[in-house]
Amino acid sequence: MLKDITIGQHFPGNSPVHRLDPRIKILVTIAYVVFLFISTNVAGLVLSGALIFILYGVAKIPLKLLKKSLKPILPIILFTVILNLFFITGEGAPLFSVWKIKVYVEGILFCIVMVVRIVCLISGTSLLTYTTSPIELTDGIERLMKPLNAVKFPVHEMAMMMTIALRFIPTLIEETDKIMSAQKSRGAMLDSGSFTDRVKALVPILIPLFISAFRRADELATAMECRCYHGGDGRTRLKQLKITGNDVICTAFCVVYFAVVFATRFFFKPLI
């Protein structure tokens, strides 16, 4: 399961999506999430899902990676479906009932909307990290938050902290997998027993993981100090961010696409 987690991983490429300015990709991702929750009808949800498949195809990201990114959240999706299916009531008669539990059409429609939203949300945000390197992501966040410098907000430090945290997610996942394999080789029963036994079995994993995380943080801090890192003041960049024709075309396409998604609210009946 741990190997299926792809959050924070970057897959280099030369597609139009990879070449987009990171600021454009961050803003488009935020706008996509907003319009995803605005969409409450079939047309809006279909368009939102279609956009993801189009972008994954343009970026040449295999759909198997999308499947891997969704696999860890399947329990959350299942829990959401069950919770909404059995506890959302409607105005008409229930479709069927089991004991005191009644299932309504409204509950089924609400489950469909929630599942589509969760899947599209994870897919859209994963595409951002798949096609943007940590350095580009840091520069993009820092440039977008630059106006906050006027109020003495530590923009560079915040952007650096967010990117380092995102960058080390795959590293910590790999470290967790190694620790679990080591504990299993020593006879630890991590996959069997009652729920209480499994929780207790996590202690020999969490303690070495925390120690390893603090050691890596200390080594990173030492390396940054040895390289005379002093924050964003006077810092130069190897690659300067510039808006190109590719960025303008992509932005125009996304604006039109989001406008069409928003327009569906006036022409189609909402599901919920």
N, C-alpha and C positions, 0 to 999 in steps of 0.2 A: 504493500500500500504506500509506503514512504517513497518508493521509487516512482510512483505515479504522480507525485506532487511536482508540478512544473512552475509554481509561482516564483517569480523573480529570475527565471532563466532567460537568457538572451540567445537567439539563434541568428547569427550573422547572415546577411544576404545583400543583394543589390537590386531588390525590387523597388518599384515606385513608393511603396509604403515604407520600406526601410530608409529610403532617401529623404523622406519628409522631414521638415524641421520639427524637432521634439516639442516645441511650443505648440505647433499646430496639432500634433498628435495628442498632447495632453488636453488641449481645449476641446478637440473633437470627441475625445473619450468622455470628458465631463458632460458635454452637450448630449452625447448618446445616452448616458445614464439618465439625464433629466428627461429626455423625450421618451425613453423606455418606460418610465413611470407615468408619463402623461398618456401614453397609449393605453386605451381601455377597450378597443374594439379589435375585431379580427384583422382588418386591413392594416392597422397600425402595428400589431404584433407580428404579422407576416412580413411587413416591410422591415421591421427592426431585425428580425431573424435573417432575412435575405441579405441585408447589408453586411452582417457578420460573415456569411458565406462568400460574398463578393470580395470583401477585404482579405479574407484568408486565402482565397484563390489568387488575388493579385499579389499578395505577399509571399505566395508559394510556401505557405506553412502547411504541412500535412495535417489532415483532419484527425489523424491518430493522436496528435499532440493535444488537439481540442478534447478528444475523448479522455485522455489521461488527466487533463486539468479538471474535468468534470467528475471523474471517478471518486475522488476523495469527498466530494460534497453530496454524493448520492444519499447517505443517511440523513443529511439535513433536508434534502428535497423530499425524501420519503416521509420524514416527520412532519414537514409542512403540509404535504398532501393529506395525511391522515388527520392532522389537527383541523384543517379547514374543511375537509370533506364531511366530518362528523359533527362539527360545531357551527357551521354556517347554516342558518335557517332561511326559509323562503316564505313567500306569501301563499303560494298554492299548496296542493297536496304533495307529500313526499313521494319520490320515485319508489323507494322501498324502505323498510325499517327492520332492524335486527334488535330484538329486545327493546330497550328504551332509546336506541340510537336510530335517528331518522336521517336519510340522505335526500337532499333537495337538489333540483337542477342548478340553483344558484350556487350551491356548494361545489358542484362539479366544475362549473364555469370559473369560479374563483380559483380553484386548484389549477386549472389549465393556465390562467393568466399568471399566477404566481410562479409556476414551474417555468414558463417561457421567460418570464422576467429574470429569474435566478440564473437560468442557463445563458441567456444573452448577456447578463451582467458579468458573469465570470468569463465568458468568452471574449467580450469586448475589452475588459481590463487586462486579460492575459495577453491579448494581441499587442497591447502597448508595451509590455515588458519583452515579449518575443522579438519585436522589431526595433527596440530602442536599447542601446547599450547603457550601462549605469552612468558613464561619464556624460553622455548626451542627456540622459534623464535629469542628472544633477544640474547641468547648465540650463535646461529648459525650465525646470522648477524655479531656479534662482532668477532667471530673467523675468518670469511671470510674476514673481513676488517682489521684484525690485522696487516698486512704488512704496512698499512697506518700510524701506530704509528711512523714509522721511520721518517716521515715528520711532526710530531707533530699534526697529525689530531686527533680530539677528537672522537675516534672510539666508546668507551663505551657510551659516552653521546649521540652520534648520534643513536646508536642501541637502547638505552633505550628510546629516544624520539620517534623513529619510532614505537616501540612496544607499548608504552603508547597511542600514537595516534590511532593505530589500535585497541587496547584493548577497548578504550572508544567509538568507533563507535556504537556498540550495546547499550551502556549506553545512549548516546546522542539520539539515535533513540527512545529508550523507553521513555526518558524524553520529547522528542518532542511530542510523542503520548499522553502522560499525559497532556501536556499543551494544545494541540489541543482539547482534550476531555473537559478540564476545561473551555476553551473559548467557546466551543459549548454549554455547559450547561448554560453559561451566555448570550446566544443569539447571539453569533458571527456567521455570515454567511460565512463559509469557503469554502463550496462546491457549492455555487450558485452565481449568478450575473455575470457581465462582467469580462473580463480579468483584467481590471484596478481595479475593486472592490476586486478581489481575491488577487491581489498583495498588495493592501492596508490592506487586512485582515491578511496578514502575519506579519505585524508590531507587533501586540500584542503577536505573537508567538516567533518572533526572539529575542525581548528584554528580556523576561524571560529566554529564552534558553541560551543567552549569559551570563546573570547573573549567571545562574546555572552552566554553564561550567567554568566560572572564580572561582566560589565558590568551585567546585570540584577540580580545579587545585590548589587552595590555600590550601585546606585540604590535598591533596596528598603531596604537598611540605612540609607542617607542619609534616605530618606523617613520611616522609622520614628523615627529620631533627631530629625528636624525636628518630629515630632508628639509628642515627649517620651515615647516608648514606653520603659517601664522594667520590662517583664515583667508577671507576674500579680499582684504585690502591690498591693492596693487597687483593682484594675481592676474597673470596672462593665461590665455587658452591657446592650445595648439590648433583647434578648429573653431573658427568664428561662425556664429549662427547667422545665416542670411536667408531671407525669404526669396525663393526661386519661383520660376514659372510653374514647376510641378506643385509647389505649395499652393499657389493661387488657384490652379485648376482643381486640386483636391478640396480646397476650402469651398469653392463655388459649388462643386458637386455635393458636398455634405450639407451646405446651406439649403440647396434645392431639395435634397432628400429629406432633411428634417422638416422643411416647410410642407412637403407632401404628407409626411407622417402627422404633422399637426393638423393639416386640413382634413384628415380622415375623421377627426372628432366631430366635424359638422355634417358629414355625409353618411356616417355609419353609426348604427346603434351600439352603445357600449355594452360589453358583456357583464360588467359589474357596476 
